[in-house]
Amino acid sequence: MANPREMNVTLLDWEARIILESISREMQRVKLIAETSDDEDEIADAGNDCMEIAGLKERLEEQAKSIFGKQICNFSLEVL
């Protein structure tokens, strides 16, 4: 069995937003691969990656919302 390791990070609001947006974009990228690839291995890998990324995103969003508020997940460039 592998020895799981853990890392704790402290982020400012703008840093958390950048990370959450980047994770969202990566999830979209691997989802597109899973939906459009002709290679079964690539589809399986991308699907697995997408599920792992979704779990990470959910966990980080939950923590970020509790600290910074729901607006932390608003990646729009429009002025609120």
C-alpha positions in Angstrom: 0.0 0.0 0.0 1.3 3.4 -0.9 2.1 5.9 1.8 -0.4 8.8 1.3 1.1 12.2 1.8 -0.6 15.5 2.4 0.1 19.1 1.7 -1.5 22.1 3.4 -1.5 25.5 1.6 -2.6 28.9 2.6 -4.1 31.0 -0.3 -5.3 34.6 -0.7 -8.7 35.0 -2.4 -7.3 35.8 -5.8 -4.9 32.8 -5.6 -7.8 30.5 -4.7 -9.9 31.9 -7.6 -7.0 31.3 -10.1 -6.6 27.7 -8.9 -10.3 27.0 -9.0 -10.6 28.4 -12.5 -7.6 26.4 -13.7 -9.0 23.2 -12.3 -12.3 24.0 -14.0 -10.6 24.5 -17.3 -8.5 21.3 -16.9 -11.7 19.4 -16.2 -13.3 20.7 -19.4 -10.2 19.8 -21.3 -10.1 16.1 -20.2 -13.9 15.9 -20.6 -13.6 17.0 -24.2 -10.9 14.3 -24.8 -13.1 11.6 -23.2 -16.0 12.7 -25.5 -14.1 13.1 -28.8 -11.2 10.7 -28.8 -11.2 7.5 -30.9 -8.6 5.8 -28.7 -10.3 3.7 -26.0 -7.3 3.9 -23.6 -7.2 7.7 -23.9 -11.0 7.9 -23.3 -10.7 5.7 -20.2 -7.7 7.7 -18.9 -9.4 11.1 -19.6 -12.6 9.8 -17.9 -10.7 8.7 -14.8 -8.9 12.0 -14.7 -12.1 13.9 -15.0 -13.6 12.1 -12.0 -10.5 12.8 -9.9 -10.4 16.4 -10.9 -14.2 16.7 -10.1 -13.5 15.4 -6.6 -10.6 17.9 -6.1 -12.7 20.8 -7.4 -15.6 20.0 -5.2 -13.4 19.8 -2.1 -11.6 23.0 -2.9 -14.7 24.9 -3.8 -16.4 23.9 -0.6 -13.5 25.2 1.5 -13.1 28.4 -0.6 -16.8 29.2 -0.4 -16.8 28.8 3.4 -13.8 31.2 3.7 -14.3 33.7 0.8 -18.0 33.4 0.0 -19.8 32.0 -3.1 -18.4 34.7 -5.4 -15.0 32.9 -5.3 -16.4 30.6 -8.0 -17.4 33.4 -10.3 -14.8 33.4 -13.0 -16.5 36.0 -15.2 -14.5 39.1 -16.2 -17.6 41.3 -16.0 -17.9 43.9 -13.3 -20.3 42.7 -10.7 
